[in-house]
Amino acid sequence: MVWTAHVLSLFPEMFPGPLGQSLAGKGLQRGDWAMTVTDIRDFATDRHRTVDDSPFGGGAGMVMRPDVVASAIDAARHKADGITKVIYFSPRGRVMDQALVRELAAEPGVILLCGRFEGVDQRVLEAREVEEVSLGDFILSGGEIAALALMDAVVRLLPGVTGNSASLEEESFADGLLEYPHYTRPPVWEGRAVPDVLLSGHHEKIRDWRQRQSEELTKNRRRDLWDRRERKF
């Protein structure tokens, strides 16, 4: 069984989008992973295919109806054959990080609920045990871009998708640190030289240099990651 993303969206034409290109796209064509996309409007019950209504208590905007969203989730779970985890993209949710990405990559797949308008009726999130996830402290027009970002992060960890698996072990967040700087030819560019140690051919010294660079970058740019790592060790 391949890892499968079941996307629920009001704009199914946005998928696969960039995930149909490059390594992810080739993996999708080969069957290394799979995606199904469902239009939430298919579960509306009126002739106008209404999926939203005014919020109780007043306020701006519209709210996605719980009955319509619940029907879409239930249908996805039935189709997904054992995939039960549902993620809804919301600023209130757990901030997506590499730990969450690894967790999802270890699952058989995930159902991704892409909200629009002012959001989704709280009752359906509770009744269907939906997990809320955020990309960060900013607002998007809807969950589709967030879903693409999450899928890209997960898919690249799946067997067969990324050609060089060793590169996954050395990148940022793999060990709680930001990744060290990279250099390639020419050795001198606009008067800027590649660090001598990288040209030395001394693999142990290169590893030590890269480790120190990762540590310094993390301490200077992401003190939260550094402090978390310090507490862990």
Salt bridges, closest charged atoms under 4 A:
ASP32 OD2 - ARG30 NH2 2.66
ASP39 OD2 - ARG49 NH2 3.85
ASP42 OD1 - ARG49 NH2 2.60
ASP53 OD2 - ARG65 NH1 3.85
ASP67 OD2 - ARG65 NH2 2.74
ASP74 OD1 - ARG128 NE 2.78
ASP97 OD1 - ARG94 NH2 3.66
GLU103 OE2 - ARG94 NH2 3.46
ASP121 OD2 - ARG123 NH2 2.74
GLU131 OE1 - LYS85 NZ 3.17
GLU132 OE1 - ARG92 NH2 2.96
GLU144 OE1 - ARG116 NH2 2.81
GLU171 OE2 - ARG156 NH1 2.76
GLU179 OE2 - HIS182 NE2 2.92
GLU216 OE2 - LYS219 NZ 3.20
ASP224 OD2 - ARG222 NH2 2.91
ASP227 OD1 - ARG223 NE 3.19
